[in-house]
Amino acid sequence: MNKLVWRYLGFALSGLIWSLLSIWTNLWYLLIFNLVLFDLIITRMVDWTLRKYGLPRYLQYTIEWIAILILAVICSFSIKVLLVEAYKIPTPSMEETLLAGDYIFVSKLAYGPRLPQTPLAIPFYHNKLPSGKKSYSERIIMPHKRLHGFSKVKRNDVIVFNFPEGDTMVVQYPGQNYYSLERQYGRDYILSEFEIITHPVDKRENYIKRCIGLPGDTIQIYNGEIMVNGEIKPALPLQKFKYYVSTTGDPLPDSLLDSLKILKSSVTYNPVNSLHVLYLASENLESLKSYPTVRSVKKYSEPTLSFQNQEIFPHSTDYRWTGDNFGPLKIPSRGDTIPVNTLSLPLYQRIIDVYEQNDLEVTDGDIYLNGHPATSYVIQMDYYFVMGDNHHNSADSRYWGFVPEDHLLGKAVNVWFSLEPDKSFVEGLRKERIFKSIK
């Protein structure tokens, strides 16, 4: 087979890939670059090098290397946006499924890649530079657009998404939820004493949780047991819960904690009554109970309080819910018609006002949408309910509500590396977790 045939085959393959990519992204004008590929591979009529311009050799090399670096950045950024992205697990909210220090791959193809809404951004910096300044500009804001994916979100999928309440942040307390601070100290105080920044959807912090409720589902939690559409959802084998552990007088030894995969830093011990508070996976419960110095093990269940629990969604005195006694709550689905009144508004106000960008006002008990009196509203997006596998140590939908469809980033598929925090590479390397699939 001569060289010309190989060149035609090369053009056919590269042209097909480029054409499919252009069609998939609905950027039809990119098809014109097939003409450039045809000339580069087949005709070679245009001199795409810099030699004919008579530039000094060192300048040619500099420009060519810059072009290569720009092409490398474009390729890696495209892979990150369209195919797969790497994330690090920072907190224990998903233990034991995912541990703090796990590095994971997230498939963007699972639910369809979401195209950037703020394209004017410095690559590889999510929302801020090391200096603390924003790494992007909001001069151009693109409408939400998601390409076709392999599937839709399924119940029990481990998903990555932009934090829904991450639209507003306090600069001095980047790890704190602005709305939680507002409930504690008042909006006027927060605005007067601290610097506030806002983020568009695609620049809000990334969270990872397990989806337990799909659009249209009804979620309820009773004494820590999760019910979906009236059926009890069995606890996962590695799911963690909070326990009170009483011993005969001595604290639990480090060797036992290590064997039960419990971080010593997460254990609270009161020597006065020999009481431990710890987070334990269900599969390790019997081993703990059988330890000689353990007198009793009691699973924690947050009671329904007689006063308002401000941190539990929907943050209203009409709903006295807790992390272990929650709901029932209907998850909105696209096309649903929901009542709009003073009782339902705490549940769906943020959806109507913030996520779906309507002008909502309440005046003397009357509700107005976009300037007109309203008694009902048609939901425009699908929503999801998520929770961390570490049931009592996770800030999730029980605290801040629904995850909108346009906040979804992808599905967590596997752990590619794992290093225990605050330990050296040799001591902290978790070999057994490398290339472990996420279920």
C-alpha positions as CSV (number, residue, x, y, z in Angstrom):
1,M,0.0,0.0,0.0
2,N,1.6,3.3,-1.1
3,K,2.0,6.5,0.9
4,L,-0.9,8.3,-0.8
5,V,-3.4,5.5,0.2
6,W,-2.2,5.8,3.8
7,R,-2.7,9.5,3.7
8,Y,-6.2,9.2,2.4
9,L,-7.0,6.6,5.1
10,G,-5.5,9.0,7.7
11,F,-7.6,11.9,6.4
12,A,-10.8,9.7,6.4
13,L,-10.2,8.7,10.0
14,S,-9.3,12.1,11.4
15,G,-12.0,13.8,9.3
16,L,-14.6,11.3,10.6
17,I,-13.6,11.9,14.2
18,W,-13.6,15.7,13.8
19,S,-17.0,15.6,12.0
20,L,-18.6,13.5,14.7
21,L,-17.2,15.8,17.4
22,S,-18.6,18.9,15.6
23,I,-22.0,17.2,15.2
24,W,-22.0,16.0,18.8
25,T,-21.3,19.6,20.1
26,N,-23.7,21.1,17.6
27,L,-20.9,23.4,16.5
28,W,-21.5,22.9,12.8
29,Y,-19.2,25.7,11.7
30,L,-16.2,23.5,12.9
31,L,-16.8,21.2,9.9
32,I,-14.9,23.7,7.7
33,F,-11.7,22.7,9.4
34,N,-12.0,19.4,7.5
35,L,-10.6,21.5,4.6
36,V,-7.5,22.3,6.7
37,L,-7.1,18.6,7.5
38,F,-7.4,17.7,3.8
39,D,-4.6,20.1,2.9
40,L,-2.4,19.1,5.8
41,I,-2.7,15.4,5.0
42,I,-3.4,15.2,1.3
43,T,-2.8,18.2,-1.0
44,R,-0.2,20.1,1.1
45,M,-0.7,23.2,-1.0
46,V,-0.4,25.6,1.9
47,D,2.9,26.0,3.8
48,W,1.7,25.8,7.4
49,T,5.3,26.3,8.7
50,L,6.9,29.7,9.3
51,R,9.9,29.2,7.0
52,K,8.6,31.2,4.1
53,Y,8.3,34.4,6.3
54,G,12.0,34.6,6.7
55,L,11.9,34.7,10.5
56,P,15.0,33.9,12.5
57,R,15.3,30.2,13.4
58,Y,15.1,30.8,17.2
59,L,11.9,32.8,16.7
60,Q,10.4,30.0,14.5
61,Y,11.2,27.5,17.2
62,T,9.7,29.7,19.9
63,I,6.5,30.2,18.0
64,E,6.2,26.5,17.2
65,W,6.7,25.5,20.8
66,I,4.1,28.0,22.0
67,A,1.7,26.6,19.4
68,I,2.4,23.1,20.7
69,L,1.8,24.1,24.3
70,I,-1.4,25.9,23.4
71,L,-2.5,22.8,21.5
72,A,-1.7,20.6,24.5
73,V,-3.7,22.8,26.8
74,I,-6.7,22.8,24.4
75,C,-6.5,19.0,24.2
76,S,-6.3,18.4,27.9
77,F,-9.0,21.0,28.6
78,S,-11.2,19.3,26.0
79,I,-10.7,15.9,27.7
80,K,-11.5,17.4,31.1
81,V,-14.7,19.0,29.8
82,L,-16.0,16.3,27.4
83,L,-14.6,13.0,28.6
84,V,-13.2,12.5,32.1
85,E,-11.9,14.6,35.0
86,A,-9.9,13.8,38.1
87,Y,-11.0,14.9,41.5
88,K,-9.6,14.6,45.1
89,I,-11.9,13.6,48.0
90,P,-11.3,16.2,50.7
91,T,-13.7,15.1,53.5
92,P,-15.0,11.9,55.1
93,S,-18.6,12.5,54.1
94,M,-18.6,9.4,51.7
95,E,-16.8,7.0,54.0
96,E,-16.3,4.0,53.6
97,T,-17.2,4.1,49.9
98,L,-14.7,7.0,49.3
99,L,-12.0,8.1,51.8
100,A,-10.5,11.4,52.3
101,G,-7.4,11.4,50.2
102,D,-8.8,9.3,47.4
103,Y,-8.2,10.5,43.9
104,I,-11.0,9.6,41.5
105,F,-12.0,9.7,37.9
106,V,-15.4,11.2,37.0
107,S,-17.0,10.3,33.7
108,K,-18.5,13.3,31.9
109,L,-19.9,11.0,29.2
110,A,-22.2,9.2,31.7
111,Y,-24.9,11.9,31.8
112,G,-23.5,14.0,29.0
113,P,-20.8,16.7,29.2
114,R,-21.9,20.1,30.3
115,L,-20.4,22.8,28.2
116,P,-18.7,25.7,30.1
117,Q,-21.0,28.6,30.9
118,T,-18.2,31.0,31.7
119,P,-15.7,30.4,28.8
120,L,-13.5,33.3,29.8
121,A,-11.5,31.5,32.4
122,I,-7.9,30.5,33.2
123,P,-7.6,26.7,32.5
124,F,-7.2,24.3,35.4
125,Y,-8.2,26.9,38.0
126,H,-11.7,26.1,39.1
127,N,-12.9,29.4,40.5
128,K,-10.0,31.2,42.1
129,L,-6.3,31.8,41.7
130,P,-3.7,31.1,44.4
131,S,-4.0,34.8,45.3
132,G,-7.7,34.3,46.1
133,K,-8.9,36.3,43.1
134,K,-11.5,34.9,40.7
135,S,-10.0,32.8,37.9
136,Y,-12.7,33.7,35.4
137,S,-14.6,36.6,33.9
138,E,-18.4,36.9,33.8
139,R,-18.4,39.2,30.8
140,I,-19.6,36.3,28.7
141,I,-22.2,33.9,30.3
142,M,-23.4,31.1,28.0
143,P,-26.8,29.4,28.4
144,H,-26.8,25.9,30.0
145,K,-26.1,23.2,27.4
146,R,-25.5,19.5,27.9
147,L,-24.4,17.1,25.2
148,H,-25.9,13.6,24.8
149,G,-24.5,11.1,27.3
150,F,-24.6,7.3,27.7
151,S,-27.4,7.3,30.3
152,K,-29.3,9.2,32.9
153,V,-28.8,9.4,36.6
154,K,-29.8,6.2,38.4
155,R,-30.7,5.8,42.0
156,N,-27.6,5.0,44.1
157,D,-25.2,6.5,41.5
158,V,-22.3,8.4,43.1
159,I,-22.4,11.8,41.4
160,V,-20.3,14.9,41.3
161,F,-22.1,18.3,41.0
162,N,-21.7,22.0,41.7
163,F,-22.8,22.9,45.3
164,P,-26.3,24.4,44.9
165,E,-25.8,26.9,47.7
166,G,-22.3,27.8,46.5
167,D,-23.6,30.8,44.5
168,T,-22.6,33.1,47.4
169,M,-19.5,32.9,49.6
170,V,-17.9,34.8,52.4
171,V,-14.3,35.4,51.4
172,Q,-12.9,35.3,54.9
173,Y,-14.6,31.9,55.5
174,P,-14.4,30.0,52.2
175,G,-15.3,26.6,53.8
176,Q,-18.5,27.9,55.4
177,N,-22.0,27.9,53.8
178,Y,-23.0,31.6,53.4
179,Y,-26.7,30.8,54.0
180,S,-25.8,29.0,57.2
181,L,-23.8,32.0,58.4
182,E,-26.7,34.3,57.4
183,R,-29.2,32.2,59.5
184,Q,-26.9,32.4,62.5
185,Y,-25.8,36.0,62.4
186,G,-28.3,37.8,60.2
187,R,-27.9,39.0,56.6
188,D,-27.2,42.7,57.5
189,Y,-24.3,41.7,59.8
190,I,-22.7,39.4,57.3
191,L,-22.9,42.0,54.5
192,S,-21.5,44.8,56.6
193,E,-18.6,42.9,58.2
194,F,-17.4,40.6,55.5
195,E,-16.5,40.5,51.8
196,I,-19.0,38.6,49.7
197,I,-18.4,37.0,46.3
198,T,-20.8,35.2,44.0
199,H,-20.2,32.4,41.5
200,P,-22.2,31.3,38.4
201,V,-23.3,27.7,38.3
202,D,-20.2,26.1,36.7
203,K,-17.9,27.9,39.1
204,R,-19.5,26.8,42.3
205,E,-17.6,24.3,44.5
206,N,-17.7,20.6,43.5
207,Y,-19.4,18.2,45.8
208,I,-19.7,14.4,45.6
209,K,-22.6,12.4,47.1
210,R,-24.8,9.4,46.4
211,C,-28.1,10.0,44.6
212,I,-30.9,8.4,46.7
213,G,-33.8,10.2,45.1
214,L,-34.7,10.8,41.5
215,P,-37.1,13.3,40.0
216,G,-40.7,12.4,41.1
217,D,-39.6,10.3,44.1
218,T,-40.8,10.9,47.6
219,I,-38.1,10.7,50.3
220,Q,-38.6,10.2,54.0
221,I,-36.2,9.4,56.8
222,Y,-37.5,7.8,59.9
223,N,-35.2,7.2,62.9
224,G,-32.3,7.1,60.5
225,E,-33.9,4.6,58.0
226,I,-34.3,6.0,54.5
227,M,-37.6,5.3,52.6
228,V,-38.0,6.0,48.9
229,N,-41.5,5.9,47.6
230,G,-42.6,4.2,50.8
231,E,-40.1,1.4,50.7
232,I,-37.2,1.1,53.1
233,K,-33.8,1.5,51.4
234,P,-31.3,-1.0,52.9
235,A,-28.2,0.4,54.3
236,L,-25.0,-0.1,52.3
237,P,-22.4,-2.5,53.7
238,L,-19.8,0.2,54.0
239,Q,-22.2,3.0,55.1
240,K,-21.2,4.7,58.3
241,F,-23.3,5.8,61.2
242,K,-22.7,7.6,64.5
243,Y,-22.5,5.5,67.6
244,Y,-22.1,6.0,71.4
245,V,-19.7,3.5,72.7
246,S,-19.3,2.9,76.5
247,T,-16.2,1.1,77.9
248,T,-15.2,-0.3,81.2
249,G,-12.8,2.6,81.9
250,D,-10.1,2.9,79.3
251,P,-10.2,4.5,75.8
252,L,-10.4,2.2,72.8
253,P,-6.8,1.3,71.7
254,D,-5.4,2.6,68.4
255,S,-4.9,-0.9,67.1
256,L,-8.7,-1.6,67.4
257,L,-9.6,1.7,65.8
258,D,-7.2,0.9,62.9
259,S,-8.7,-2.5,62.4
260,L,-12.2,-1.0,62.3
261,K,-11.0,1.7,59.8
262,I,-11.8,4.5,62.2
263,L,-9.6,7.6,62.3
264,K,-8.4,8.5,65.8
265,S,-8.9,12.2,65.0
266,S,-12.6,11.6,64.4
267,V,-13.2,10.0,67.8
268,T,-14.5,11.9,70.8
269,Y,-13.8,10.4,74.2
270,N,-15.1,11.6,77.6
271,P,-13.0,10.0,80.4
272,V,-15.5,10.9,83.0
273,N,-18.0,8.3,81.9
274,S,-15.8,6.4,79.5
275,L,-18.0,7.3,76.5
276,H,-16.8,7.4,72.9
277,V,-18.5,9.1,70.0
278,L,-17.4,7.6,66.7
279,Y,-18.4,6.8,63.1
280,L,-18.6,3.2,62.2
281,A,-19.4,1.1,59.2
282,S,-22.2,-1.4,59.7
283,E,-20.0,-4.4,58.7
284,N,-17.6,-3.6,61.7
285,L,-20.3,-3.3,64.3
286,E,-20.1,-6.9,65.6
287,S,-16.3,-6.7,65.9
288,L,-16.6,-3.6,68.1
289,K,-19.4,-5.1,70.3
290,S,-17.3,-8.2,71.0
291,Y,-14.2,-6.3,72.2
292,P,-13.7,-7.1,75.9
293,T,-13.7,-3.6,77.3
294,V,-16.8,-2.5,75.4
295,R,-19.9,-2.4,77.6
296,S,-22.5,-1.0,75.2
297,V,-22.9,0.3,71.7
298,K,-25.8,2.5,70.8
299,K,-26.6,3.9,67.4
300,Y,-27.3,7.6,67.4
301,S,-30.6,8.9,66.1
302,E,-31.2,12.6,66.1
303,P,-34.7,13.2,67.7
304,T,-37.4,15.5,66.4
305,L,-36.6,18.7,68.3
306,S,-39.2,20.8,70.1
307,F,-37.6,23.9,68.6
308,Q,-36.6,24.8,65.1
309,N,-33.5,23.2,63.7
310,Q,-32.2,26.0,61.5
311,E,-29.7,23.9,59.7
312,I,-32.1,21.3,58.3
313,F,-33.9,22.0,55.0
314,P,-36.2,23.8,54.4
315,H,-35.2,26.0,57.4
316,S,-38.8,26.8,58.4
317,T,-40.8,26.5,61.6
318,D,-43.5,24.7,59.6
319,Y,-41.1,21.7,59.0
320,R,-39.5,20.5,62.2
321,W,-37.2,17.9,60.5
322,T,-33.9,16.6,61.6
323,G,-31.1,14.6,59.9
324,D,-32.7,11.3,61.1
325,N,-36.4,12.3,60.9
326,F,-37.0,14.0,57.7
327,G,-39.8,14.4,55.2
328,P,-41.8,13.1,53.5
329,L,-40.6,15.3,50.7
330,K,-41.5,15.1,47.0
331,I,-38.6,15.7,44.6
332,P,-39.7,18.0,41.7
333,S,-39.6,16.7,38.2
334,R,-39.7,18.7,34.9
335,G,-43.3,19.5,34.0
336,D,-44.6,19.0,37.6
337,T,-47.2,21.6,38.7
338,I,-46.6,22.5,42.3
339,P,-48.8,24.7,44.5
340,V,-47.4,28.1,45.4
341,N,-48.5,29.1,48.9
342,T,-46.9,30.1,52.2
343,L,-46.7,26.4,53.3
344,S,-45.0,25.1,50.1
345,L,-42.8,28.1,49.5
346,P,-40.1,27.1,52.0
347,L,-39.6,23.9,50.0
348,Y,-39.6,25.3,46.5
349,Q,-38.7,29.0,46.8
350,R,-35.1,28.6,45.9
351,I,-36.0,26.5,42.9
352,I,-38.4,29.1,41.6
353,D,-36.4,32.2,42.5
354,V,-32.7,31.1,42.1
355,Y,-32.4,27.9,40.0
356,E,-35.1,28.8,37.5
357,Q,-34.5,32.6,37.7
358,N,-38.0,33.9,38.3
359,D,-38.9,37.2,40.0
360,L,-40.6,36.0,43.2
361,E,-42.1,38.4,45.7
362,V,-44.3,37.9,48.8
363,T,-46.4,40.9,49.8
364,D,-48.8,40.7,52.7
365,G,-49.2,37.0,52.3
366,D,-49.8,37.2,48.5
367,I,-47.2,35.6,46.2
368,Y,-46.2,37.2,42.9
369,L,-44.3,35.5,40.1
370,N,-42.8,37.9,37.5
371,G,-45.2,40.6,38.6
372,H,-48.3,38.4,38.5
373,P,-50.3,36.7,41.3
374,A,-49.5,33.0,41.5
375,T,-51.0,30.0,43.1
376,S,-49.1,27.3,41.1
377,Y,-45.8,26.9,39.2
378,V,-44.6,24.5,36.5
379,I,-41.1,23.0,37.2
380,Q,-38.7,23.6,34.4
381,M,-35.8,21.2,35.4
382,D,-35.3,17.8,37.0
383,Y,-34.0,17.7,40.5
384,Y,-32.2,15.1,42.7
385,F,-31.9,14.3,46.4
386,V,-28.4,13.3,47.5
387,M,-26.8,12.0,50.7
388,G,-23.3,11.1,51.9
389,D,-22.6,7.4,52.9
390,N,-21.3,8.7,56.2
391,H,-24.9,9.2,57.4
392,H,-24.2,11.4,60.4
393,N,-21.2,13.3,59.1
394,S,-22.3,14.6,55.8
395,A,-23.7,18.0,54.7
396,D,-26.1,17.0,52.0
397,S,-29.7,17.5,50.7
398,R,-31.0,17.2,54.2
399,Y,-29.3,20.5,54.9
400,W,-29.5,22.5,51.7
401,G,-32.2,20.8,49.5
402,F,-32.3,19.7,45.9
403,V,-29.6,19.3,43.2
404,P,-30.7,20.9,40.0
405,E,-30.1,19.1,36.7
406,D,-27.9,21.9,35.4
407,H,-25.5,21.5,38.4
408,L,-24.7,17.9,37.4
409,L,-21.0,17.3,36.4
410,G,-20.7,13.5,36.0
411,K,-20.5,10.1,37.6
412,A,-17.7,8.9,39.8
413,V,-16.4,5.7,38.3
414,N,-13.1,4.6,40.0
415,V,-10.3,5.5,42.4
416,W,-7.0,5.8,40.5
417,F,-4.8,6.7,43.5
418,S,-5.2,7.0,47.3
419,L,-3.1,8.6,50.0
420,E,-4.1,8.9,53.6
421,P,-4.0,12.6,54.7
422,D,-1.3,13.9,56.9
423,K,1.0,10.9,56.3
424,S,4.0,10.4,54.2
425,F,3.8,8.7,50.8
426,V,5.2,5.5,52.1
427,E,3.0,5.4,55.2
428,G,-0.1,6.8,53.7
429,L,-0.3,4.9,50.4
430,R,-3.4,2.8,50.2
431,K,-2.4,0.2,47.6
432,E,-5.6,-1.8,48.0
433,R,-7.7,1.2,46.7
434,I,-5.8,2.0,43.5
435,F,-8.0,1.4,40.4
436,K,-10.9,0.3,42.7
437,S,-14.2,0.8,41.0
438,I,-16.8,3.0,42.8
439,K,-20.2,1.4,43.6
